[in-house]
Every structure is written in C-alpha cells, then in structure tokens.
Amino acid sequence: MEDNTKFVLKEFLRFIIYAVSTILLLLLMFGITHLDFARVEYIPELSLTEILQEILLFVCVGIFCCIAHKNKIRGLWLVAGFLSCMLVRELDILFDMIFHGPLKFIALPAAVFFICLALRNGISPVIDDLAAFMRKKSYPFLILSLLLLLFVSRIFGSMQLIKLVASEHCQFALKNFMEEGIELVSYFLLFISSCAYYYEYRIKGRMK
C-alpha cells in the first residue's frame, strides 16, 4: 500500500511537471511567432522562428555527434546523419542563394558520410547500438517530436485543411502559423529529448 501510494504521488508529480512544461513551451512558441507576425504579419523564411528552429536542430546534431564520438556508439552516427539531412532541408533558402538543389549536393553526401562512419565495423554493432538507443527513456519523446515535425505540422499546415476552417483573407496566415508554430514546438521537444539522451549516456553512465 505504501509503495503504491509513493508510486501514485510520483506519477502525479511527473504529470504536473509535464503539464507545466507543456504550457511554458506553448507560451514560448506563441511569443516567438508573435514577434514575427508583429513585424511582417507572417513568418517568412528568414525569421526569428525559422532561425531558432535551425539553431535547435544544429545543437541536436552536435549532441548526437558528441555522444557517438566520445562513447564510440556507431549507431548514433545514423541518428546524427538523419538530423543533419533535416538541417540541410531547413537551410534550403540559404543554400539556394549559392546554388540550387542543396538536398542533392549536400544532403546526399552528408548521408553517405554518416552511413560510412556508422558501418566501419560492420552492421552488427550498429544494430546493437540502435537497440540500446531505442530502450532509453528519452526515445518516446524523440519519436513524438519527429511525428509532430514530419506529419502533424504538414497536416495542419495543409491549405486543403485550412480552407475548410478559415476565411479566404486569413488562410495563408493561419497555414503559416500552424505549420511553423508546430514545427517550433517539435524542435523544442527534439532538443529536450536530445539533452535527455546526453544525460542518460554521459551523466548517469549508462553507456554500453
């Protein structure tokens, strides 16, 4: 009975922490996107929202590269490579100023580079590393952030959906806010889960 009481109180406290964190995250998202809307009435490619998304993603790439290098965890080079390709996609407007087709000329070589780093000792260690990676407590948060980023933001940012709920004069603004706002929340979650991975691998000594 006493153990169950402690468990229930602990989980209730966890819920409160998650709820408060979610509210703070949403307030932060609304604040940042509002600054862009107040300036130009939408969120452009070169905006505070977009720049913050790219910074968060860049830090996530660095975190997984650091874990993979220092702990010699080959499988995490694949995670870092995947996030690097996402970063190239986010920076497409910057690369387009230099040349067209950044996904082809930068993302593809980057993907090959990270795959080669991962597979230097064969595929078996990579599978073991990925299995250990997926067993970490941070994994569900990482998956949630990617689902929000890759699917939910695209669905809620779809013009077909927006046309059903918004008048014509505010359709673009609503689409822009929904897509970029959800993306920003997703990148914050990705950043938090990446930091949690770093904590699990480094601070708590849960290395393979």
Order of alpha helices (4+ residues) and beta strands (2+ residues): alpha-alpha-alpha-alpha-alpha-alpha-alpha-alpha-alpha-alpha
